[in-house]
Amino acid sequence: MVMSKMDCWDMFRARRVCHRWRSAVDDIVGDCRRELTDQKTRGGEDPAPATSLELVLKAQDQPKMTELQAPTAETDTDLRLVAATCHALEKANLRGFKLRVSALRRLARANGSSLRELTLPAGINDWQLEALLEPLKALERLDVSPPVDSSGKWLRLLPKSLKRLDITGSGMTRAPLTFVRCPSEGLVVGVQLATDILLDQLAALAAHTVTKLFIRESPSVTPEATGRLLTALTSLTDVTLVVSGVISETVPSALHGCSQLDTVQLSDTRPLTDIPALTQSEVAAVRRMAVTCRKLKNLHLTSSLENRQAVLTALHVTDLGYDGGQSRTITLYVPKSIKDEIEEPSDSSICVAYYNDSH
């Protein structure tokens, strides 16, 4: 009875004390295994582990187990319990586990060529991140919440196989951003709760082919830090920035080096009444971006009516040139609620498309 109430890791340690304790623990394990078998027989499928012991037994009984997740009824499961027995993992969600560097290193080495998707908890430190990421050679998706004081060194350990990177700053966890646009080749990066320090660290991603960048809900980010990151990521084709003051001279100018840029969404998060009128130099920066990025087809601007109109007017009188021998056109997206207020030019290389305000 006492041993059945023990922490699973301590229970297995107690099993080493003597023959009687070993027998008692084996009885507990046997009862749990029979209960799992009965549940599977009644339910017709493999039940999700509810306790650490059930997770241990599942890992032992299914050596080719492909998914790892913490027990549903526990929040502090010791990763050492399964680190040595999982050798074919394709997906691992380590939220809810007690993480030790030795266990992380063992788990990563055992699944270095099979693990494709990895979700990490908030609070994981740089040592743990580095120990985990270094052996992973086939990782395609990573959801991580680096600590506030992270050095960013872990970014240099990301494998070239990575296709999707979701980052939540400030040491917090959130659901990954959802992207409605079509997938593409290269690395897709989604960032929430970013800081200027984090964006500066993300410049290390220049070693990868980053094609899509999405930054949302990051009120402390400045246009200057955003511009520095955009300057480093020259392979971008799709950019969404939902940041205060994003439609400034700095951000469009930083996009000049992205020769493959197809879609840009710049959304100023401030209340419309608080957004100042764009200066002539800021409107000119958007116009230069449209001319320089010769693949650009879609432009979304969330700002005041006056600012949208200023950009539309400027683009209307701009010679966008040619791409692949054909004259260029750009679609400017605006909400339906201002359809009657905006002056849409005719016979222009700028096409205005309207969307529902809730889009």
TORKOL-4160 file (C-alpha; in steps of 0.2 Angstrom, whole numbers, padded with zeros to 4 digits, m for minus):
359
<pt num="1" X="0000" Y="0000" Z="0000"/>
<pt num="2" X="0014" Y="0012" Z="0004"/>
<pt num="3" X="0024" Y="0008" Z="m0011"/>
<pt num="4" X="0009" Y="0011" Z="m0023"/>
<pt num="5" X="0008" Y="0029" Z="m0017"/>
<pt num="6" X="0026" Y="0032" Z="m0020"/>
<pt num="7" X="0033" Y="0043" Z="m0035"/>
<pt num="8" X="0036" Y="0031" Z="m0049"/>
<pt num="9" X="0054" Y="0034" Z="m0050"/>
<pt num="10" X="0056" Y="0032" Z="m0031"/>
<pt num="11" X="0046" Y="0016" Z="m0032"/>
<pt num="12" X="0058" Y="0008" Z="m0045"/>
<pt num="13" X="0073" Y="0013" Z="m0035"/>
<pt num="14" X="0065" Y="0005" Z="m0019"/>
<pt num="15" X="0063" Y="m0011" Z="m0030"/>
<pt num="16" X="0082" Y="m0013" Z="m0028"/>
<pt num="17" X="0082" Y="m0013" Z="m0009"/>
<pt num="18" X="0078" Y="m0032" Z="m0006"/>
<pt num="19" X="0069" Y="m0047" Z="m0013"/>
<pt num="20" X="0053" Y="m0043" Z="m0003"/>
<pt num="21" X="0052" Y="m0025" Z="m0009"/>
<pt num="22" X="0056" Y="m0031" Z="m0027"/>
<pt num="23" X="0041" Y="m0043" Z="m0026"/>
<pt num="24" X="0030" Y="m0029" Z="m0019"/>
<pt num="25" X="0034" Y="m0017" Z="m0033"/>
<pt num="26" X="0032" Y="m0031" Z="m0046"/>
<pt num="27" X="0015" Y="m0035" Z="m0039"/>
<pt num="28" X="0010" Y="m0017" Z="m0042"/>
<pt num="29" X="0017" Y="m0017" Z="m0059"/>
<pt num="30" X="0008" Y="m0033" Z="m0063"/>
<pt num="31" X="m0009" Y="m0026" Z="m0057"/>
<pt num="32" X="m0007" Y="m0010" Z="m0068"/>
<pt num="33" X="m0002" Y="m0020" Z="m0083"/>
<pt num="34" X="m0018" Y="m0031" Z="m0081"/>
<pt num="35" X="m0029" Y="m0016" Z="m0079"/>
<pt num="36" X="m0022" Y="m0008" Z="m0095"/>
<pt num="37" X="m0025" Y="m0024" Z="m0104"/>
<pt num="38" X="m0043" Y="m0024" Z="m0098"/>
<pt num="39" X="m0046" Y="m0006" Z="m0103"/>
<pt num="40" X="m0039" Y="m0010" Z="m0120"/>
<pt num="41" X="m0050" Y="m0025" Z="m0122"/>
<pt num="42" X="m0066" Y="m0015" Z="m0116"/>
<pt num="43" X="m0062" Y="0000" Z="m0126"/>
<pt num="44" X="m0055" Y="m0008" Z="m0142"/>
<pt num="45" X="m0040" Y="0003" Z="m0143"/>
<pt num="46" X="m0024" Y="0008" Z="m0133"/>
<pt num="47" X="m0029" Y="0019" Z="m0119"/>
<pt num="48" X="m0019" Y="0035" Z="m0116"/>
<pt num="49" X="m0008" Y="0033" Z="m0100"/>
<pt num="50" X="m0015" Y="0042" Z="m0085"/>
<pt num="51" X="m0001" Y="0039" Z="m0073"/>
<pt num="52" X="0018" Y="0038" Z="m0074"/>
<pt num="53" X="0018" Y="0019" Z="m0071"/>
<pt num="54" X="0006" Y="0017" Z="m0086"/>
<pt num="55" X="0017" Y="0027" Z="m0097"/>
<pt num="56" X="0032" Y="0016" Z="m0091"/>
<pt num="57" X="0023" Y="0000" Z="m0095"/>
<pt num="58" X="0017" Y="0007" Z="m0112"/>
<pt num="59" X="0035" Y="0011" Z="m0117"/>
<pt num="60" X="0041" Y="m0006" Z="m0111"/>
<pt num="61" X="0027" Y="m0016" Z="m0120"/>
<pt num="62" X="0028" Y="m0006" Z="m0136"/>
<pt num="63" X="0047" Y="m0004" Z="m0140"/>
<pt num="64" X="0042" Y="0004" Z="m0157"/>
<pt num="65" X="0031" Y="0017" Z="m0149"/>
<pt num="66" X="0031" Y="0033" Z="m0160"/>
<pt num="67" X="0023" Y="0046" Z="m0149"/>
<pt num="68" X="0027" Y="0052" Z="m0132"/>
<pt num="69" X="0016" Y="0063" Z="m0121"/>
<pt num="70" X="0015" Y="0065" Z="m0102"/>
<pt num="71" X="0002" Y="0056" Z="m0092"/>
<pt num="72" X="m0015" Y="0065" Z="m0092"/>
<pt num="73" X="m0017" Y="0065" Z="m0073"/>
<pt num="74" X="0001" Y="0071" Z="m0069"/>
<pt num="75" X="0011" Y="0086" Z="m0072"/>
<pt num="76" X="0029" Y="0082" Z="m0066"/>
<pt num="77" X="0033" Y="0065" Z="m0073"/>
<pt num="78" X="0052" Y="0061" Z="m0073"/>
<pt num="79" X="0058" Y="0059" Z="m0091"/>
<pt num="80" X="0071" Y="0047" Z="m0084"/>
<pt num="81" X="0057" Y="0034" Z="m0083"/>
<pt num="82" X="0056" Y="0032" Z="m0102"/>
<pt num="83" X="0072" Y="0040" Z="m0109"/>
<pt num="84" X="0080" Y="0023" Z="m0110"/>
<pt num="85" X="0066" Y="0013" Z="m0118"/>
<pt num="86" X="0060" Y="0024" Z="m0132"/>
<pt num="87" X="0069" Y="0021" Z="m0148"/>
<pt num="88" X="0057" Y="0025" Z="m0162"/>
<pt num="89" X="0049" Y="0041" Z="m0158"/>
<pt num="90" X="0042" Y="0052" Z="m0172"/>
<pt num="91" X="0033" Y="0065" Z="m0161"/>
<pt num="92" X="0037" Y="0070" Z="m0143"/>
<pt num="93" X="0028" Y="0083" Z="m0132"/>
<pt num="94" X="0039" Y="0085" Z="m0117"/>
<pt num="95" X="0027" Y="0097" Z="m0108"/>
<pt num="96" X="0022" Y="0089" Z="m0091"/>
<pt num="97" X="0039" Y="0081" Z="m0089"/>
<pt num="98" X="0053" Y="0084" Z="m0076"/>
<pt num="99" X="0067" Y="0087" Z="m0088"/>
<pt num="100" X="0085" Y="0083" Z="m0083"/>
<pt num="101" X="0100" Y="0086" Z="m0095"/>
<pt num="102" X="0106" Y="0067" Z="m0094"/>
<pt num="103" X="0088" Y="0061" Z="m0099"/>
<pt num="104" X="0086" Y="0073" Z="m0113"/>
<pt num="105" X="0103" Y="0069" Z="m0120"/>
<pt num="106" X="0098" Y="0050" Z="m0119"/>
<pt num="107" X="0081" Y="0052" Z="m0127"/>
<pt num="108" X="0088" Y="0063" Z="m0141"/>
<pt num="109" X="0102" Y="0051" Z="m0145"/>
<pt num="110" X="0091" Y="0036" Z="m0145"/>
<pt num="111" X="0078" Y="0045" Z="m0157"/>
<pt num="112" X="0090" Y="0056" Z="m0167"/>
<pt num="113" X="0086" Y="0049" Z="m0184"/>
<pt num="114" X="0067" Y="0046" Z="m0181"/>
<pt num="115" X="0060" Y="0061" Z="m0171"/>
<pt num="116" X="0051" Y="0073" Z="m0183"/>
<pt num="117" X="0040" Y="0084" Z="m0171"/>
<pt num="118" X="0045" Y="0091" Z="m0154"/>
<pt num="119" X="0035" Y="0102" Z="m0142"/>
<pt num="120" X="0045" Y="0109" Z="m0127"/>
<pt num="121" X="0038" Y="0117" Z="m0111"/>
<pt num="122" X="0041" Y="0134" Z="m0104"/>
<pt num="123" X="0056" Y="0135" Z="m0092"/>
<pt num="124" X="0067" Y="0124" Z="m0102"/>
<pt num="125" X="0085" Y="0132" Z="m0100"/>
<pt num="126" X="0099" Y="0134" Z="m0113"/>
<pt num="127" X="0108" Y="0118" Z="m0107"/>
<pt num="128" X="0093" Y="0107" Z="m0108"/>
<pt num="129" X="0089" Y="0114" Z="m0126"/>
<pt num="130" X="0107" Y="0112" Z="m0132"/>
<pt num="131" X="0108" Y="0094" Z="m0125"/>
<pt num="132" X="0092" Y="0090" Z="m0133"/>
<pt num="133" X="0094" Y="0098" Z="m0150"/>
<pt num="134" X="0112" Y="0093" Z="m0154"/>
<pt num="135" X="0109" Y="0075" Z="m0158"/>
<pt num="136" X="0092" Y="0077" Z="m0168"/>
<pt num="137" X="0096" Y="0076" Z="m0187"/>
<pt num="138" X="0079" Y="0073" Z="m0194"/>
<pt num="139" X="0068" Y="0086" Z="m0184"/>
<pt num="140" X="0055" Y="0094" Z="m0195"/>
<pt num="141" X="0045" Y="0104" Z="m0182"/>
<pt num="142" X="0049" Y="0112" Z="m0166"/>
<pt num="143" X="0038" Y="0122" Z="m0154"/>
<pt num="144" X="0049" Y="0130" Z="m0140"/>
<pt num="145" X="0048" Y="0143" Z="m0127"/>
<pt num="146" X="0065" Y="0149" Z="m0123"/>
<pt num="147" X="0069" Y="0157" Z="m0106"/>
<pt num="148" X="0070" Y="0176" Z="m0105"/>
<pt num="149" X="0088" Y="0175" Z="m0102"/>
<pt num="150" X="0092" Y="0163" Z="m0116"/>
<pt num="151" X="0109" Y="0167" Z="m0125"/>
<pt num="152" X="0101" Y="0161" Z="m0142"/>
<pt num="153" X="0115" Y="0148" Z="m0145"/>
<pt num="154" X="0102" Y="0134" Z="m0147"/>
<pt num="155" X="0097" Y="0142" Z="m0163"/>
<pt num="156" X="0113" Y="0137" Z="m0171"/>
<pt num="157" X="0110" Y="0119" Z="m0167"/>
<pt num="158" X="0094" Y="0118" Z="m0177"/>
<pt num="159" X="0095" Y="0104" Z="m0190"/>
<pt num="160" X="0094" Y="0109" Z="m0209"/>
<pt num="161" X="0079" Y="0097" Z="m0210"/>
<pt num="162" X="0068" Y="0109" Z="m0200"/>
<pt num="163" X="0052" Y="0115" Z="m0209"/>
<pt num="164" X="0042" Y="0124" Z="m0195"/>
<pt num="165" X="0048" Y="0133" Z="m0180"/>
<pt num="166" X="0036" Y="0140" Z="m0167"/>
<pt num="167" X="0043" Y="0151" Z="m0154"/>
<pt num="168" X="0034" Y="0159" Z="m0139"/>
<pt num="169" X="0045" Y="0172" Z="m0130"/>
<pt num="170" X="0045" Y="0177" Z="m0112"/>
<pt num="171" X="0047" Y="0159" Z="m0106"/>
<pt num="172" X="0028" Y="0156" Z="m0109"/>
<pt num="173" X="0019" Y="0143" Z="m0119"/>
<pt num="174" X="0005" Y="0146" Z="m0131"/>
<pt num="175" X="m0004" Y="0137" Z="m0146"/>
<pt num="176" X="0006" Y="0139" Z="m0162"/>
<pt num="177" X="0000" Y="0152" Z="m0174"/>
<pt num="178" X="m0011" Y="0145" Z="m0188"/>
<pt num="179" X="m0007" Y="0149" Z="m0206"/>
<pt num="180" X="m0020" Y="0150" Z="m0219"/>
<pt num="181" X="m0009" Y="0153" Z="m0234"/>
<pt num="182" X="m0002" Y="0138" Z="m0244"/>
<pt num="183" X="0014" Y="0129" Z="m0238"/>
<pt num="184" X="0030" Y="0132" Z="m0246"/>
<pt num="185" X="0048" Y="0125" Z="m0247"/>
<pt num="186" X="0060" Y="0131" Z="m0234"/>
<pt num="187" X="0058" Y="0135" Z="m0215"/>
<pt num="188" X="0042" Y="0143" Z="m0209"/>
<pt num="189" X="0044" Y="0153" Z="m0193"/>
<pt num="190" X="0030" Y="0159" Z="m0181"/>
<pt num="191" X="0034" Y="0170" Z="m0166"/>
<pt num="192" X="0023" Y="0176" Z="m0152"/>
<pt num="193" X="0028" Y="0187" Z="m0137"/>
<pt num="194" X="0044" Y="0192" Z="m0145"/>
<pt num="195" X="0056" Y="0205" Z="m0138"/>
<pt num="196" X="0070" Y="0214" Z="m0147"/>
<pt num="197" X="0083" Y="0203" Z="m0140"/>
<pt num="198" X="0074" Y="0187" Z="m0146"/>
<pt num="199" X="0073" Y="0195" Z="m0164"/>
<pt num="200" X="0091" Y="0199" Z="m0164"/>
<pt num="201" X="0095" Y="0181" Z="m0159"/>
<pt num="202" X="0084" Y="0175" Z="m0173"/>
<pt num="203" X="0096" Y="0182" Z="m0186"/>
<pt num="204" X="0105" Y="0166" Z="m0184"/>
<pt num="205" X="0091" Y="0158" Z="m0194"/>
<pt num="206" X="0100" Y="0166" Z="m0209"/>
<pt num="207" X="0109" Y="0149" Z="m0210"/>
<pt num="208" X="0093" Y="0141" Z="m0215"/>
<pt num="209" X="0081" Y="0145" Z="m0230"/>
<pt num="210" X="0067" Y="0155" Z="m0221"/>
<pt num="211" X="0053" Y="0157" Z="m0233"/>
<pt num="212" X="0039" Y="0163" Z="m0221"/>
<pt num="213" X="0040" Y="0174" Z="m0206"/>
<pt num="214" X="0025" Y="0178" Z="m0194"/>
<pt num="215" X="0026" Y="0189" Z="m0179"/>
<pt num="216" X="0011" Y="0192" Z="m0168"/>
<pt num="217" X="0006" Y="0198" Z="m0151"/>
<pt num="218" X="0023" Y="0206" Z="m0147"/>
<pt num="219" X="0019" Y="0223" Z="m0140"/>
<pt num="220" X="0037" Y="0226" Z="m0134"/>
<pt num="221" X="0045" Y="0224" Z="m0151"/>
<pt num="222" X="0052" Y="0239" Z="m0160"/>
<pt num="223" X="0052" Y="0242" Z="m0179"/>
<pt num="224" X="0071" Y="0244" Z="m0178"/>
<pt num="225" X="0073" Y="0226" Z="m0171"/>
<pt num="226" X="0061" Y="0220" Z="m0184"/>
<pt num="227" X="0070" Y="0228" Z="m0198"/>
<pt num="228" X="0087" Y="0220" Z="m0192"/>
<pt num="229" X="0079" Y="0203" Z="m0193"/>
<pt num="230" X="0071" Y="0206" Z="m0210"/>
<pt num="231" X="0088" Y="0212" Z="m0217"/>
<pt num="232" X="0096" Y="0195" Z="m0212"/>
<pt num="233" X="0082" Y="0184" Z="m0219"/>
<pt num="234" X="0084" Y="0187" Z="m0237"/>
<pt num="235" X="0075" Y="0171" Z="m0243"/>
<pt num="236" X="0058" Y="0177" Z="m0237"/>
<pt num="237" X="0043" Y="0175" Z="m0249"/>
<pt num="238" X="0029" Y="0178" Z="m0236"/>
<pt num="239" X="0030" Y="0190" Z="m0221"/>
<pt num="240" X="0016" Y="0194" Z="m0208"/>
<pt num="241" X="0020" Y="0207" Z="m0195"/>
<pt num="242" X="0007" Y="0212" Z="m0182"/>
<pt num="243" X="0017" Y="0224" Z="m0172"/>
<pt num="244" X="0015" Y="0242" Z="m0166"/>
<pt num="245" X="0022" Y="0255" Z="m0178"/>
<pt num="246" X="0026" Y="0242" Z="m0191"/>
<pt num="247" X="0022" Y="0253" Z="m0206"/>
<pt num="248" X="0037" Y="0264" Z="m0204"/>
<pt num="249" X="0051" Y="0268" Z="m0215"/>
<pt num="250" X="0062" Y="0255" Z="m0207"/>
<pt num="251" X="0052" Y="0239" Z="m0210"/>
<pt num="252" X="0048" Y="0241" Z="m0229"/>
<pt num="253" X="0066" Y="0247" Z="m0232"/>
<pt num="254" X="0073" Y="0231" Z="m0224"/>
<pt num="255" X="0063" Y="0220" Z="m0236"/>
<pt num="256" X="0072" Y="0227" Z="m0251"/>
<pt num="257" X="0084" Y="0213" Z="m0251"/>
<pt num="258" X="0070" Y="0199" Z="m0252"/>
<pt num="259" X="0070" Y="0196" Z="m0271"/>
<pt num="260" X="0057" Y="0182" Z="m0269"/>
<pt num="261" X="0045" Y="0191" Z="m0259"/>
<pt num="262" X="0027" Y="0187" Z="m0264"/>
<pt num="263" X="0016" Y="0192" Z="m0250"/>
<pt num="264" X="0017" Y="0206" Z="m0236"/>
<pt num="265" X="0005" Y="0209" Z="m0222"/>
<pt num="266" X="0009" Y="0224" Z="m0211"/>
<pt num="267" X="m0003" Y="0227" Z="m0197"/>
<pt num="268" X="m0001" Y="0241" Z="m0184"/>
<pt num="269" X="m0009" Y="0235" Z="m0168"/>
<pt num="270" X="m0012" Y="0252" Z="m0161"/>
<pt num="271" X="m0030" Y="0259" Z="m0161"/>
<pt num="272" X="m0034" Y="0267" Z="m0177"/>
<pt num="273" X="m0036" Y="0284" Z="m0169"/>
<pt num="274" X="m0019" Y="0283" Z="m0161"/>
<pt num="275" X="m0010" Y="0279" Z="m0178"/>
<pt num="276" X="m0002" Y="0295" Z="m0185"/>
<pt num="277" X="m0002" Y="0299" Z="m0203"/>
<pt num="278" X="0012" Y="0292" Z="m0213"/>
<pt num="279" X="0025" Y="0304" Z="m0218"/>
<pt num="280" X="0031" Y="0306" Z="m0236"/>
<pt num="281" X="0047" Y="0296" Z="m0233"/>
<pt num="282" X="0036" Y="0282" Z="m0225"/>
<pt num="283" X="0025" Y="0281" Z="m0240"/>
<pt num="284" X="0040" Y="0282" Z="m0252"/>
<pt num="285" X="0048" Y="0267" Z="m0242"/>
<pt num="286" X="0032" Y="0256" Z="m0246"/>
<pt num="287" X="0033" Y="0262" Z="m0264"/>
<pt num="288" X="0051" Y="0257" Z="m0266"/>
<pt num="289" X="0048" Y="0240" Z="m0258"/>
<pt num="290" X="0034" Y="0237" Z="m0271"/>
<pt num="291" X="0046" Y="0242" Z="m0285"/>
<pt num="292" X="0062" Y="0233" Z="m0279"/>
<pt num="293" X="0053" Y="0217" Z="m0274"/>
<pt num="294" X="0048" Y="0212" Z="m0291"/>
<pt num="295" X="0039" Y="0196" Z="m0286"/>
<pt num="296" X="0027" Y="0205" Z="m0274"/>
<pt num="297" X="0009" Y="0201" Z="m0278"/>
<pt num="298" X="m0001" Y="0204" Z="m0262"/>
<pt num="299" X="0000" Y="0218" Z="m0250"/>
<pt num="300" X="m0010" Y="0219" Z="m0234"/>
<pt num="301" X="m0010" Y="0235" Z="m0224"/>
<pt num="302" X="m0019" Y="0237" Z="m0207"/>
<pt num="303" X="m0019" Y="0255" Z="m0203"/>
<pt num="304" X="m0030" Y="0271" Z="m0204"/>
<pt num="305" X="m0040" Y="0275" Z="m0219"/>
<pt num="306" X="m0029" Y="0290" Z="m0223"/>
<pt num="307" X="m0014" Y="0279" Z="m0223"/>
<pt num="308" X="m0021" Y="0266" Z="m0234"/>
<pt num="309" X="m0027" Y="0279" Z="m0246"/>
<pt num="310" X="m0010" Y="0287" Z="m0246"/>
<pt num="311" X="m0001" Y="0271" Z="m0250"/>
<pt num="312" X="m0014" Y="0267" Z="m0264"/>
<pt num="313" X="m0012" Y="0283" Z="m0272"/>
<pt num="314" X="0007" Y="0282" Z="m0272"/>
<pt num="315" X="0007" Y="0265" Z="m0279"/>
<pt num="316" X="m0006" Y="0270" Z="m0293"/>
<pt num="317" X="0007" Y="0282" Z="m0300"/>
<pt num="318" X="0022" Y="0271" Z="m0298"/>
<pt num="319" X="0029" Y="0261" Z="m0313"/>
<pt num="320" X="0030" Y="0244" Z="m0306"/>
<pt num="321" X="0040" Y="0237" Z="m0321"/>
<pt num="322" X="0040" Y="0220" Z="m0327"/>
<pt num="323" X="0043" Y="0202" Z="m0320"/>
<pt num="324" X="0047" Y="0188" Z="m0332"/>
<pt num="325" X="0043" Y="0199" Z="m0347"/>
<pt num="326" X="0025" Y="0203" Z="m0341"/>
<pt num="327" X="0019" Y="0220" Z="m0333"/>
<pt num="328" X="0017" Y="0218" Z="m0314"/>
<pt num="329" X="0001" Y="0220" Z="m0304"/>
<pt num="330" X="m0001" Y="0221" Z="m0285"/>
<pt num="331" X="m0017" Y="0217" Z="m0275"/>
<pt num="332" X="m0020" Y="0229" Z="m0261"/>
<pt num="333" X="m0031" Y="0221" Z="m0248"/>
<pt num="334" X="m0043" Y="0232" Z="m0237"/>
<pt num="335" X="m0058" Y="0228" Z="m0227"/>
<pt num="336" X="m0076" Y="0229" Z="m0234"/>
<pt num="337" X="m0081" Y="0242" Z="m0220"/>
<pt num="338" X="m0071" Y="0256" Z="m0229"/>
<pt num="339" X="m0076" Y="0251" Z="m0247"/>
<pt num="340" X="m0087" Y="0266" Z="m0249"/>
<pt num="341" X="m0074" Y="0278" Z="m0242"/>
<pt num="342" X="m0058" Y="0273" Z="m0251"/>
<pt num="343" X="m0055" Y="0280" Z="m0269"/>
<pt num="344" X="m0051" Y="0266" Z="m0280"/>
<pt num="345" X="m0041" Y="0271" Z="m0295"/>
<pt num="346" X="m0046" Y="0264" Z="m0312"/>
<pt num="347" X="m0034" Y="0258" Z="m0326"/>
<pt num="348" X="m0021" Y="0254" Z="m0313"/>
<pt num="349" X="m0008" Y="0241" Z="m0310"/>
<pt num="350" X="m0015" Y="0241" Z="m0292"/>
<pt num="351" X="m0030" Y="0230" Z="m0289"/>
<pt num="352" X="m0040" Y="0233" Z="m0273"/>
<pt num="353" X="m0048" Y="0217" Z="m0265"/>
<pt num="354" X="m0060" Y="0218" Z="m0251"/>
<pt num="355" X="m0061" Y="0206" Z="m0236"/>
<pt num="356" X="m0073" Y="0204" Z="m0222"/>
<pt num="357" X="m0067" Y="0214" Z="m0206"/>
<pt num="358" X="m0067" Y="0198" Z="m0196"/>
<pt num="359" X="m0055" Y="0190" Z="m0208"/>
